């Protein structure tokens, strides 16, 4: 203790789960303060050696070496203005320290670095005259400390040099954007570790486009669409077509929902320039719904040349007490609820208390007799949850050629309408079959590939792309110091690499 009565301190700050404990339990006086006296366990790391002894062999054979987790011990002094306040401060400290998950931990003498761990109990305590001298432990199952901020560097096609300033290998996230179509993507480092997606085409092989866009709408040509009638929708789902469809220059919006005692809102349709046997429909729904009482529905119907319903994809909120999201996918016309009536994705996939802002990718595809439906919720560069179902139409009940597309956005009864129900864009593709000696494209201009070497996952446009990963591919690290990353085809890709520097 110094001449003023403060305990000597070695660390100015301890920020635990984002909360500065020294600042939170100190008022600047000699009557109430928290001081970090010492912190132990941050120096040399622990290792565990596994050895094997053999007869007639001097010494032991080193089989493996493993870095163990670390325990950090914090010695602190807590002073309060009264005995009662001391008890309250200790209760408040307990509330902060005891968590059911690892949290961020920062120390004042290591600026810019963060540990991940959790409270592991008190090792000693001494109380005297409204002062508590406490030692407690933090267990870090991950023994490394990390740079607080991520490093993000630009990448170009071909050879790139990257400097990892940490003292331990880092786990990169590589994001590539395609400038043109490609049958493959290859990332390789200086140790011949590589990540290969797709198949590089041989000179003798033909590269083909298996998807040809026949319709694209983002709100800029809504004047080429017509107001739908009951033939183009499910009247049992959208009970009244009312209001107008418009654009906010970022996508397709309802410019008014009209009135009605059930679901009501605008619906428009368009005839494709040609009828399609094999097809794919791709769209993105952008939703901001902040109030539980909001109930709404938005979707796409697709019909054949004879106005028969081939299927439907959409999203709805059908409960006034929750911010609910229900993904919807169905083959054929509406025939009632349940899977037996064609509802492959529906009310059984409901989740409540959703984020206010949600972005969904929806995809419907028919190839031959096989229907495939996929709906994924975006967050960052990937889908955090998704639903996928297939149906084989062996009886060919829904084999008519696609000719009409219907878009609708609806609100329920007199409920308040969400801040945003927007169809960002919708695109329809004609599909062609892959034949022998051809190599299909895996990415097209504008597509994004994300390779997460930390999580061990690959995404293309947010969707799981692990089936495209070559069997010999590696989720490699960036070694400490300078590394090289080569990206091929060089003329196709540019992007970024993001990583957190790690320190031993």
C-alpha positions as CSV (number, residue, x, y, z in Angstrom):
1,X,0.0,0.0,0.0
2,X,1.4,3.4,-0.9
3,X,1.3,6.6,1.4
4,X,-2.2,7.4,0.3
5,X,-3.6,4.0,1.3
6,X,-4.0,2.5,-2.2
7,X,-2.8,-1.0,-2.9
8,X,0.2,-1.2,-5.2
9,X,-0.9,-2.2,-8.7
10,X,0.7,-3.9,-11.7
11,X,-2.1,-3.7,-14.2
12,X,-4.1,-0.5,-14.7
13,X,-7.2,-2.1,-16.3
14,X,-9.1,-5.3,-16.5
15,X,-11.9,-5.3,-19.1
16,X,-14.0,-8.4,-18.7
17,X,-16.7,-9.0,-21.3
18,X,-16.5,-5.4,-22.4
19,X,-16.8,-4.0,-18.9
20,X,-14.0,-2.1,-17.3
21,X,-13.9,-3.4,-13.8
22,X,-11.5,-0.8,-12.4
23,X,-13.7,2.0,-13.7
24,X,-17.0,0.4,-12.7
25,X,-16.0,-0.2,-9.1
26,X,-14.1,3.0,-8.5
27,X,-15.4,6.5,-7.9
28,X,-12.0,8.4,-7.9
29,X,-11.8,8.7,-4.1
30,X,-10.0,6.7,-1.4
31,X,-13.4,5.3,-0.1
32,X,-14.3,3.2,-3.1
33,X,-11.9,1.6,-5.6
34,X,-10.9,-1.6,-7.3
35,X,-7.2,-2.2,-8.0
36,X,-5.6,-5.0,-10.0
37,X,-2.5,-5.8,-8.0
38,X,-1.1,-8.7,-10.0
39,X,-2.0,-11.0,-12.9
40,X,-0.3,-14.4,-13.3
41,X,-0.5,-17.0,-16.1
42,X,0.2,-14.8,-19.1
43,X,3.8,-15.7,-19.7
44,X,5.2,-19.0,-21.0
45,X,2.6,-21.4,-22.4
46,X,1.9,-24.8,-21.1
47,X,2.6,-27.9,-23.2
48,X,1.8,-31.6,-22.8
49,X,4.3,-34.1,-24.1
50,X,3.3,-37.7,-24.9
51,X,6.3,-40.1,-25.0
52,X,6.7,-43.8,-25.6
53,X,9.5,-45.9,-24.0
54,X,10.8,-49.0,-25.8
55,X,12.9,-52.0,-24.6
56,X,16.6,-51.7,-25.3
57,X,16.2,-48.1,-26.3
58,X,17.8,-45.3,-24.3
59,X,15.5,-42.4,-23.6
60,X,11.9,-42.1,-24.9
61,X,10.3,-41.5,-28.2
62,X,8.4,-38.2,-28.5
63,X,5.0,-39.2,-29.9
64,X,3.2,-35.8,-29.8
65,X,3.2,-32.4,-28.3
66,X,0.1,-30.4,-27.4
67,X,-0.5,-26.9,-26.3
68,X,-2.7,-26.8,-23.2
69,X,-5.2,-24.2,-22.1
70,X,-4.1,-21.6,-19.6
71,X,-5.3,-20.4,-16.2
72,X,-4.9,-16.7,-15.5
73,X,-5.0,-15.6,-11.8
74,X,-6.0,-12.1,-10.9
75,X,-5.1,-10.6,-7.6
76,X,-7.3,-7.6,-6.8
77,X,-8.2,-5.2,-4.0
78,X,-11.8,-4.0,-3.6
79,X,-12.7,-1.2,-1.1
80,X,-16.2,0.1,-0.5
81,X,-17.7,2.9,1.5
82,X,-19.4,0.6,4.1
83,X,-19.6,-3.1,5.0
84,X,-23.0,-3.3,3.3
85,X,-21.7,-1.6,0.2
86,X,-18.8,-4.1,0.1
87,X,-21.3,-7.0,0.0
88,X,-23.3,-5.3,-2.8
89,X,-20.1,-4.7,-4.8
90,X,-19.0,-8.3,-4.4
91,X,-22.5,-9.4,-5.5
92,X,-22.2,-7.1,-8.6
93,X,-18.8,-8.5,-9.3
94,X,-20.1,-12.1,-9.2
95,X,-22.9,-11.1,-11.6
96,X,-20.3,-9.8,-14.1
97,X,-17.7,-12.6,-13.8
98,X,-19.9,-15.7,-13.8
99,X,-20.9,-16.5,-17.4
100,X,-21.9,-19.7,-19.2
101,X,-19.6,-19.0,-22.2
102,X,-16.2,-17.6,-23.0
103,X,-15.9,-13.8,-23.0
104,X,-13.4,-11.3,-24.1
105,X,-10.7,-10.3,-21.5
106,X,-8.3,-7.4,-21.9
107,X,-5.5,-6.1,-19.7
108,X,-4.3,-2.6,-19.6
109,X,-0.6,-3.6,-20.1
110,X,-1.4,-5.5,-23.3
111,X,-3.2,-2.8,-25.4
112,X,-4.9,-4.0,-28.6
113,X,-4.8,-7.7,-27.5
114,X,-7.7,-9.9,-26.2
115,X,-8.0,-13.3,-24.5
116,X,-11.0,-15.5,-24.5
117,X,-12.0,-17.3,-21.3
118,X,-14.4,-17.5,-18.4
119,X,-14.4,-17.2,-14.6
120,X,-13.1,-20.4,-13.0
121,X,-13.6,-19.7,-9.3
122,X,-12.0,-17.9,-6.4
123,X,-8.7,-19.1,-5.1
124,X,-8.4,-16.9,-2.0
125,X,-10.1,-14.1,-0.1
126,X,-9.3,-11.9,2.8
127,X,-11.5,-9.1,4.2
128,X,-10.7,-6.4,6.7
129,X,-12.1,-2.9,7.3
130,X,-14.4,-2.7,4.3
131,X,-11.6,-4.0,2.1
132,X,-11.6,-7.3,0.3
133,X,-8.4,-8.9,-1.0
134,X,-9.5,-11.4,-3.6
135,X,-7.7,-13.8,-6.0
136,X,-9.8,-15.4,-8.7
137,X,-9.0,-17.6,-11.8
138,X,-9.9,-17.3,-15.4
139,X,-9.7,-20.4,-17.6
140,X,-8.8,-19.9,-21.3
141,X,-9.4,-23.1,-23.2
142,X,-7.8,-21.3,-26.2
143,X,-4.3,-20.5,-25.0
144,X,-3.7,-17.8,-27.6
145,X,-4.3,-14.1,-27.3
146,X,-5.6,-12.2,-30.4
147,X,-5.4,-8.8,-31.9
148,X,-8.5,-6.9,-31.0
149,X,-9.1,-5.8,-34.5
150,X,-9.1,-7.9,-37.6
151,X,-6.6,-7.4,-40.4
152,X,-8.1,-7.1,-43.8
153,X,-6.0,-7.1,-47.0
154,X,-6.9,-6.8,-50.7
155,X,-6.2,-9.8,-52.9
156,X,-5.8,-9.9,-56.7
157,X,-5.7,-12.8,-59.1
158,X,-2.2,-14.4,-59.3
159,X,0.4,-14.2,-56.5
160,X,-0.2,-12.2,-53.3
161,X,2.2,-11.6,-50.4
162,X,0.7,-11.4,-46.9
163,X,2.4,-10.4,-43.6
164,X,1.0,-12.0,-40.5
165,X,2.6,-9.9,-37.7
166,X,1.4,-12.3,-35.0
167,X,3.8,-14.9,-33.4
168,X,1.4,-17.8,-34.2
169,X,-0.3,-19.0,-37.3
170,X,-3.6,-17.2,-38.2
171,X,-6.8,-18.7,-39.6
172,X,-7.8,-16.7,-42.6
173,X,-11.2,-16.0,-44.2
174,X,-10.7,-15.6,-47.9
175,X,-13.5,-13.9,-49.9
176,X,-13.3,-13.9,-53.7
177,X,-15.5,-12.1,-56.2
178,X,-15.8,-13.5,-59.7
179,X,-15.4,-11.0,-62.6
180,X,-16.4,-13.6,-65.1
181,X,-17.6,-17.2,-65.3
182,X,-15.3,-20.0,-64.2
183,X,-15.4,-23.8,-63.8
184,X,-13.0,-23.7,-60.8
185,X,-11.3,-21.6,-58.1
186,X,-7.9,-22.5,-56.8
187,X,-6.1,-20.9,-53.8
188,X,-2.6,-22.2,-53.0
189,X,0.1,-21.2,-50.4
190,X,3.9,-21.5,-50.4
191,X,3.7,-25.0,-48.8
192,X,1.7,-26.5,-51.6
193,X,-1.4,-26.5,-49.4
194,X,-4.4,-25.7,-51.6
195,X,-8.1,-25.2,-51.8
196,X,-9.7,-26.3,-55.1
197,X,-13.4,-25.8,-55.8
198,X,-14.8,-27.2,-59.1
199,X,-12.8,-28.7,-62.0
200,X,-10.3,-27.0,-64.2
201,X,-11.3,-27.8,-67.8
202,X,-8.9,-29.7,-70.0
203,X,-8.1,-28.3,-73.5
204,X,-10.2,-31.0,-75.1
205,X,-13.2,-30.3,-72.8
206,X,-15.9,-27.8,-73.6
207,X,-17.0,-25.4,-70.9
208,X,-20.7,-24.8,-71.0
209,X,-23.2,-22.5,-69.4
210,X,-25.9,-24.6,-67.7
211,X,-28.0,-21.6,-66.8
212,X,-29.2,-19.0,-69.2
213,X,-31.1,-16.0,-67.8
214,X,-34.5,-15.4,-69.4
215,X,-36.0,-12.9,-67.0
216,X,-34.5,-10.4,-64.5
217,X,-36.4,-7.8,-62.5
218,X,-35.2,-5.5,-59.7
219,X,-38.0,-3.0,-59.9
220,X,-36.6,-1.0,-62.9
221,X,-39.0,-2.4,-65.5
222,X,-42.2,-3.0,-63.5
223,X,-44.2,-1.3,-66.3
224,X,-43.7,-4.5,-68.3
225,X,-45.6,-6.5,-65.7
226,X,-49.4,-6.8,-65.4
227,X,-51.7,-6.7,-62.4
228,X,-52.5,-10.3,-61.4
229,X,-55.9,-11.8,-61.2
230,X,-57.0,-14.8,-59.1
231,X,-55.7,-17.2,-61.9
232,X,-52.1,-16.2,-61.1
233,X,-52.2,-16.5,-57.3
234,X,-53.4,-18.8,-54.6
235,X,-56.7,-17.2,-53.6
236,X,-56.8,-19.1,-50.4
237,X,-53.4,-17.5,-49.4
238,X,-53.7,-14.0,-50.9
239,X,-57.4,-13.4,-50.3
240,X,-57.6,-10.0,-52.1
241,X,-55.4,-8.4,-54.7
242,X,-55.3,-4.7,-53.9
243,X,-52.9,-1.8,-53.9
244,X,-50.0,-1.2,-56.4
245,X,-46.6,-2.7,-56.8
246,X,-43.8,-0.1,-57.0
247,X,-40.1,0.3,-56.5
248,X,-37.8,2.1,-54.0
249,X,-34.9,2.0,-56.5
250,X,-33.4,-0.9,-54.5
251,X,-36.1,-3.5,-55.3
252,X,-39.8,-4.3,-55.6
253,X,-42.1,-2.9,-52.9
254,X,-45.8,-2.6,-52.2
255,X,-46.9,1.0,-52.9
256,X,-50.0,0.4,-50.7
257,X,-51.7,-2.8,-49.5
258,X,-55.4,-1.7,-50.0
259,X,-57.9,-3.1,-47.6
260,X,-59.3,-6.4,-46.5
261,X,-60.2,-8.6,-43.5
262,X,-57.5,-11.2,-44.3
263,X,-54.3,-11.1,-46.4
264,X,-54.5,-8.3,-49.0
265,X,-51.9,-6.5,-51.2
266,X,-50.6,-6.1,-54.7
267,X,-49.7,-8.9,-57.1
268,X,-48.2,-8.7,-60.5
269,X,-47.4,-11.3,-63.2
270,X,-45.2,-11.6,-66.3
271,X,-45.1,-14.0,-69.2
272,X,-41.7,-15.4,-70.0
273,X,-40.4,-14.9,-73.6
274,X,-40.3,-18.7,-73.9
275,X,-41.7,-21.7,-72.1
276,X,-39.1,-23.6,-70.0
277,X,-38.9,-27.3,-69.2
278,X,-35.9,-27.2,-66.8
279,X,-35.7,-24.0,-64.9
280,X,-34.4,-22.2,-61.8
281,X,-35.9,-19.2,-60.0
282,X,-33.7,-17.1,-57.7
283,X,-34.7,-14.2,-55.5
284,X,-33.8,-12.3,-52.3
285,X,-36.3,-11.0,-49.8
286,X,-35.3,-8.0,-47.6
287,X,-37.4,-7.6,-44.5
288,X,-37.5,-5.1,-41.6
289,X,-40.3,-6.0,-39.3
290,X,-39.9,-4.5,-35.8
291,X,-43.3,-5.0,-34.1
292,X,-44.7,-8.4,-33.0
293,X,-48.3,-7.5,-34.2
294,X,-47.2,-7.2,-37.8
295,X,-48.4,-10.1,-39.9
296,X,-47.6,-10.4,-43.6
297,X,-46.7,-12.7,-46.4
298,X,-44.6,-12.3,-49.6
299,X,-43.8,-14.8,-52.3
300,X,-43.5,-16.0,-55.9
301,X,-45.9,-18.3,-57.8
302,X,-44.9,-20.0,-61.0
303,X,-47.3,-21.4,-63.6
304,X,-47.2,-23.4,-66.8
305,X,-48.5,-22.6,-70.3
306,X,-52.1,-23.6,-69.3
307,X,-52.1,-21.5,-66.2
308,X,-51.6,-24.6,-63.9
309,X,-49.7,-23.8,-60.7
310,X,-46.3,-25.5,-60.7
311,X,-45.2,-24.3,-57.3
312,X,-44.5,-21.5,-54.8
313,X,-41.7,-20.0,-52.6
314,X,-42.1,-17.3,-50.0
315,X,-41.8,-16.0,-46.4
316,X,-44.5,-15.2,-43.9
317,X,-45.2,-13.9,-40.4
318,X,-48.5,-15.3,-39.3
319,X,-48.6,-14.5,-35.5
320,X,-49.3,-11.2,-33.8
321,X,-47.3,-12.0,-30.7
322,X,-43.9,-12.8,-32.3
323,X,-41.5,-11.5,-34.8
324,X,-42.0,-14.7,-36.7
325,X,-40.3,-16.0,-39.9
326,X,-41.8,-19.0,-41.7
327,X,-40.1,-20.2,-44.9
328,X,-42.5,-21.5,-47.6
329,X,-41.9,-23.9,-50.5
330,X,-44.5,-26.0,-52.3
331,X,-44.9,-27.9,-55.5
332,X,-48.3,-27.8,-57.3
333,X,-51.3,-25.6,-56.3
334,X,-52.4,-25.0,-52.8
335,X,-54.4,-28.0,-51.6
336,X,-54.3,-27.5,-47.8
337,X,-51.6,-27.6,-45.2
338,X,-49.1,-30.4,-44.6
339,X,-46.4,-32.2,-46.6
340,X,-48.9,-34.6,-48.2
341,X,-50.4,-31.6,-50.0
342,X,-47.1,-30.5,-51.5
343,X,-45.9,-28.2,-48.7
344,X,-42.2,-29.3,-48.4
345,X,-41.2,-26.3,-46.3
346,X,-43.8,-24.5,-44.1
347,X,-45.2,-24.1,-40.7
348,X,-43.2,-26.9,-39.1
349,X,-40.0,-24.8,-39.9
350,X,-41.3,-21.7,-38.0
351,X,-38.9,-19.8,-35.8
352,X,-39.9,-16.9,-33.5
353,X,-38.2,-13.9,-32.0
354,X,-36.3,-13.3,-35.2
355,X,-34.0,-10.4,-35.7
356,X,-35.9,-7.2,-36.9
357,X,-33.9,-7.1,-40.1
358,X,-33.7,-10.4,-42.0
359,X,-32.5,-11.1,-45.5
360,X,-33.5,-14.4,-47.2
361,X,-32.3,-16.1,-50.3
362,X,-34.9,-18.3,-52.0
363,X,-34.4,-20.8,-54.9
364,X,-36.7,-23.1,-56.7
365,X,-35.4,-25.5,-59.4
366,X,-36.8,-28.2,-61.6
367,X,-34.5,-30.6,-63.5
368,X,-36.3,-33.4,-65.2
369,X,-38.8,-34.8,-62.7
370,X,-36.8,-33.4,-59.6
371,X,-38.0,-30.3,-57.8
372,X,-35.4,-28.7,-55.4
373,X,-36.3,-25.9,-53.0
374,X,-33.8,-24.0,-50.9
375,X,-34.3,-21.0,-48.5
376,X,-31.4,-19.5,-46.6
377,X,-31.2,-16.6,-44.1
378,X,-28.2,-14.3,-44.8
379,X,-26.0,-12.9,-42.1
380,X,-22.7,-11.5,-43.2
381,X,-21.4,-13.6,-46.1
382,X,-23.2,-16.8,-45.3
383,X,-26.5,-18.4,-44.5
384,X,-26.8,-18.9,-40.7
385,X,-29.9,-21.2,-41.2
386,X,-31.3,-22.8,-44.2
387,X,-34.1,-25.2,-45.3
388,X,-33.8,-27.6,-48.3
389,X,-36.2,-30.1,-49.6
390,X,-36.7,-32.1,-52.8
391,X,-39.6,-33.8,-54.6
392,X,-39.5,-36.4,-57.4
393,X,-42.5,-35.9,-59.6
394,X,-42.6,-39.4,-61.1
395,X,-46.2,-39.1,-62.1
396,X,-45.4,-35.9,-64.0
397,X,-48.3,-34.1,-62.4
398,X,-46.5,-30.8,-62.4
399,X,-44.3,-31.3,-65.6
400,X,-45.8,-28.4,-67.6
401,X,-43.4,-25.9,-69.1
402,X,-42.9,-22.8,-67.0
403,X,-44.4,-19.7,-68.7
404,X,-45.7,-17.3,-66.0
405,X,-44.2,-15.7,-62.9
406,X,-46.3,-14.0,-60.2
407,X,-45.0,-11.7,-57.4
408,X,-47.0,-10.7,-54.4
409,X,-46.6,-8.8,-51.1
410,X,-49.5,-8.8,-48.6
411,X,-50.4,-7.6,-45.1
412,X,-53.0,-9.2,-42.8
413,X,-56.3,-7.5,-42.0
414,X,-55.8,-4.1,-40.2
415,X,-52.4,-5.0,-38.8
416,X,-49.6,-2.4,-38.9
417,X,-47.4,-2.9,-41.9
418,X,-43.6,-3.6,-41.6
419,X,-41.0,-0.9,-42.3
420,X,-39.8,-3.0,-45.3
421,X,-41.0,-5.9,-47.3
422,X,-38.9,-5.9,-50.4
423,X,-38.1,-8.3,-53.2
424,X,-34.6,-7.1,-54.0
425,X,-34.6,-9.0,-57.4
426,X,-36.0,-12.1,-59.1
427,X,-34.3,-13.9,-61.9
428,X,-35.4,-16.9,-63.9
429,X,-33.0,-19.2,-65.7
430,X,-33.4,-21.9,-68.3
431,X,-31.3,-24.9,-67.3
432,X,-29.5,-27.3,-69.7
433,X,-28.2,-30.7,-68.9
434,X,-24.5,-31.4,-68.5
435,X,-23.4,-33.9,-71.2
436,X,-20.2,-36.0,-71.5
437,X,-16.9,-34.1,-72.0
438,X,-18.2,-30.8,-70.8
439,X,-17.3,-28.9,-67.6
440,X,-20.0,-26.7,-65.9
441,X,-19.3,-23.3,-64.5
442,X,-19.4,-23.2,-60.7
443,X,-19.3,-19.4,-60.4
444,X,-20.6,-16.6,-62.7
445,X,-19.7,-12.9,-62.9
446,X,-20.6,-11.2,-59.6
447,X,-20.7,-14.4,-57.5
448,X,-18.9,-14.5,-54.2
449,X,-16.8,-17.4,-52.7
450,X,-16.0,-17.4,-49.0
451,X,-13.5,-19.9,-47.7
452,X,-13.5,-19.8,-43.9
453,X,-10.3,-21.6,-42.7
454,X,-11.3,-21.1,-39.1
455,X,-14.7,-22.7,-39.2
456,X,-13.7,-25.2,-42.0
457,X,-16.5,-24.2,-44.4
458,X,-17.0,-23.0,-47.9
459,X,-19.8,-20.8,-49.3
460,X,-20.8,-19.6,-52.7
461,X,-23.2,-16.6,-52.4
462,X,-23.8,-17.6,-48.8
463,X,-24.8,-21.2,-49.6
464,X,-22.8,-24.2,-48.5
465,X,-20.4,-25.2,-51.3
466,X,-18.5,-28.0,-49.5
467,X,-19.6,-30.6,-52.2
468,X,-17.5,-28.6,-54.7
469,X,-14.4,-29.0,-52.5
470,X,-11.6,-31.2,-54.0
471,X,-10.8,-34.2,-51.8
472,X,-7.2,-33.2,-51.3
473,X,-8.0,-29.6,-50.4
474,X,-6.8,-28.0,-47.1
475,X,-8.1,-25.3,-44.8
476,X,-4.6,-23.8,-44.3
477,X,-3.2,-21.3,-41.9
478,X,-1.1,-18.1,-42.5
479,X,2.2,-18.8,-40.8
480,X,3.8,-16.1,-38.7
481,X,5.7,-13.6,-40.9
482,X,5.3,-13.4,-44.7
483,X,3.2,-15.9,-46.7
484,X,2.2,-16.1,-50.3
485,X,-1.2,-16.9,-51.7
486,X,-1.8,-17.7,-55.3
487,X,-5.3,-17.3,-56.8
488,X,-6.3,-18.9,-60.1
489,X,-7.7,-18.3,-62.6
490,X,-5.8,-15.0,-62.2
491,X,-8.0,-13.1,-64.6
492,X,-11.3,-14.2,-62.9
493,X,-10.9,-13.3,-59.2
494,X,-10.1,-10.6,-56.8
495,X,-11.1,-10.2,-53.2
496,X,-9.9,-9.9,-49.6
497,X,-8.3,-12.0,-46.9
498,X,-9.3,-11.3,-43.3
499,X,-7.6,-12.7,-40.2
500,X,-7.0,-12.1,-36.5
501,X,-3.3,-12.0,-35.5
502,X,-2.6,-14.6,-32.8
503,X,0.1,-14.4,-30.2
504,X,1.6,-17.3,-28.2
